[in-house]
Amino acid sequence: MLAVPQVREYNLTPLSRSAGIGQIPEKRVDYRTQATPQPAMQSNHAPDFLEDVYSDDDNAVVNDYVANPRAQPRAQLYDSEPSEACDNVRNASPEADARTVYDNDYDDEAEQQRSPSTMSHHSTYHCPSSPQSVVSYADEDLDDSMPSGSAIRPPRASFRQPSSSYATAPESSRKVRRVVEPREGRHRARKGDYEPEAQEILCNAIVLFKSYVCSQDAYPDKLTEKTWAVEAWQSAAAKLQIDMAPDNEILTVIAQYSWNLRGEVKTTARALVQGAFGFKTGLTPVSRVYNQEHAAAMKRGRAFVYESIGETVDDHLGLYEAEIIQDVINRVFYKSPSDDGIQLADAYDPFPFVGLALILTAIECCIDEWESGTFSKVTFSEENYGAVYQRHLQELRAFEAESGADRILTDICKQISARGRACAKAPAMSRAGTSVLSRAAMSDAVTAYKRRKEAALAASGSQSQAPRSGSARSHHL
């Protein structure tokens, strides 16, 4: 007779007793098989469906183990035969069992000695993936009806590839050298850690990289950041005529200026938003209510992007001509005659739409910091404001398309660049084709120069002969 396991005592209602709900035995459920506790029974044998074959006993013998249990169901699902590659898993060698997908240092000769049929079989084998999987590596799983980009990140625009001579670093290029070892507790490289030639390339590459962020995508992914960093380094090295190849550490230094630029824009906008829109410190309940209402009014109908804000949405004037937009751009890109907007005038004149969308997104983020009535910091991340940035960029392009041949937004961006150059006290940009020096004018200038030179020589010769004749006459007397 089996001992009845200990049970928990509960006060059962009559309804529970009529439904057959009783006490619960205190027995651990097997975490592998999720087997239910065996009830107390008078017989010495439990039902078959409650027998725990896969127990925690180390001496238990399991003979029905299947190496690939999903092969047969998957074949039934896709109406195909089970792949032989899956069957080979059962007969794999012990060395193959010990190998993981991360072991890349195994002997290549063993792979080359395999028969051609086996090699061709494994080279054409693809593990089936679920239909319309988000992460799929099989060509047949791609669905043409799916959108090419997500709601947050659009498809990448075609980006200019580096020239063939600088697409890859030549073998003769010397690797960049780090002359300052990292301090204890700090492993990330900095600009000052490298030799002078590398620092010169790095400074120019950073300026180029930031222009890519402003003209291509304000929120690039890691792969795009690495690609832009390589291209910026190669372009800067070619401009300076320095043959030096980058390493991963210095490319990381360049790529980090993606979030560095976004942080600079956000910090600059935060310093200007309170004064530009009149938010109060928020120490009294009245000022808190005012800030909440004012923040909502600034975001209603994109009021903060207008030069003149009226009582209603229809009364706003000067779309995308708000004074704070110019102020933020001046403090980020036009601080001095050597700032980014001046060095790369071709990239920032007219000011790119992507950079303008980033400015508007940062201003909206700073307005959100006053929504609670008092100032409270908000993280300016892609997770929080990637979709907001995309909406601003779509609205900018839609406004440009709506203006048609007038291209109003392009004119506004040209005015932004011109005012930025004036703020930086930089000379006005020289326009090609305003004045042309003809070849005839050059020939006339050369002829006139030769005549003046001959006249000067003749005059100097006559002056030298006059004293000689005077001295000879006095000697004769």
C-alpha positions, 0 to 999 in steps of 0.5 A, a space after each residue: 500500500 502506497 503512502 498517501 502524499 501530504 496535501 495542502 489543506 484548503 477550505 473548499 466551497 460546496 460548489 468546488 466539492 460538487 465539481 470534484 475539486 479537491 486538495 492539491 498534493 505537495 509534490 514537485 512537478 518535473 521541470 523537464 517533462 512537466 509531468 503532473 503529480 501522481 495521485 495516491 492510488 491503491 495499486 502498485 502501478 501508475 497509469 502509463 501517461 504518468 510514468 516519468 521516463 526522462 527523470 533526473 536519474 543519471 543512470 536512466 537509459 533513454 533509447 528513443 532520442 532523436 537528433 533532429 525531431 523537427 525534420 519530419 514535421 517540417 517535411 510534412 508541413 512543406 510537402 517535401 521529403 526529409 533532407 539527408 543533411 538532417 539525417 547525417 546529423 545522427 551519424 556525425 563524428 564525435 569531432 563534429 559533435 564537439 564543434 560549434 558554429 563559432 569554431 572557425 579554426 578547424 582543419 580546412 584540409 579535412 573539408 577539402 578531402 571530402 568527395 565532390 558529390 558531398 561538397 556539392 550537396 552541402 553547398 546547395 543545402 539550405 535549412 528551410 525557414 518559416 514563411 515570410 520570416 523577418 530574418 530569412 536567408 533563403 531567396 524563396 522566402 522573400 516577399 515582394 509585397 512587403 514594404 522595402 522600409 520600416 516606418 522608422 527607417 526608410 530604404 537607404 539612399 544610394 550613396 557615392 562609393 569611393 573611387 576604385 583607387 581608394 576602395 581598399 587600402 593598398 598593401 603598401 599603405 602603412 597602418 595608422 599607429 597609436 603613440 599614446 597607450 590607453 590609461 588604466 580604466 580607459 580603453 577607448 581611443 581618442 584623437 590625441 592618441 595617434 601620430 600627427 599625420 593620423 590626427 590630421 587625417 582624422 580631423 578632416 575625416 570627422 568633418 566629412 563624416 558629419 556631412 554624411 550624417 546631415 545629408 544622408 541619414 541622421 540616424 544611420 545604423 552601425 554598418 552604415 556608420 562603418 561604411 561612411 567612416 571608411 569613405 571619410 578616411 579615404 577621402 581625407 587621406 587622398 585630399 592630404 596626399 597621405 598614404 595611411 590605412 585606418 584600423 578599427 579603433 580609429 574608425 570607431 572614433 570617426 563613427 562615434 560622431 554620429 551620436 556626437 552630432 545629434 547630442 550637440 544639436 540637442 544640447 544647443 536647442 535646449 539652451 534656446 527653447 526656453 527663451 524662444 518660446 517663453 517657458 517659465 521656471 515652473 515654481 508655482 502651480 500657475 506657471 506649471 499649468 502655463 508651461 503645459 498649455 504652452 508646450 501643447 500649443 507649440 506642438 499643435 499644427 507644428 507651430 514652433 516651425 513658423 516665423 510668426 505664431 498666430 492665435 490659430 493654425 491658419 494665422 501662422 506665417 513663415 513656414 520653416 522660417 522660425 528664428 530658433 532654427 537659424 540660431 541652432 544651425 549657426 551655433 552648430 555649423 557656423 561658429 567660426 570661419 573654420 567651422 563645418 559649414 564653411 569648410 564644406 560649403 558644397 555640402 551645406 549650401 543649400 542646407 540639406 533637408 536631412 539636417 533641417 529635419 534633425 534640427 526640427 526633431 531636436 527642437 520638438 524634443 526640447 519642447 517635450 521636456 516642458 510638457 509636465 509643467 517643469 523642466 525634465 530631461 528627455 532622452 534624444 534617442 532613435 527609439 524615442 524620436 526616430 519616427 518623429 524625425 522621419 515625419 519631419 523629413 517627409 513633411 519637408 519633402 512634401 512641402 518642397 514638392 507642393 511648391 513645384 518649380 518655385 522650390 520654396 524650401 530650397 530657397 529657404 535653405 539657401 538663405 539659412 546657409 547665407 546667414 550662417 556664413 555671415 554669422 561665422 564672418 566668412 567671406 561670401 562664396 565665389 560664384 563660378 562664371 560671374 567674370 571671365 578673363 579673355 585670352 586677348 586680355 592676357 595677350 595685351 597685358 603681356 605686350 604692355 609689360 614687354 613695352 614697359 620693360 624695354 622702355 625702362 632699359 632704354 632709359 637706364 642706358 641713356 642715363 649711364 652714358 651721360 655721366 661718361 661723356 661729361 667726365 671725358 670732356 673735363 679730362 680733355 680740358 
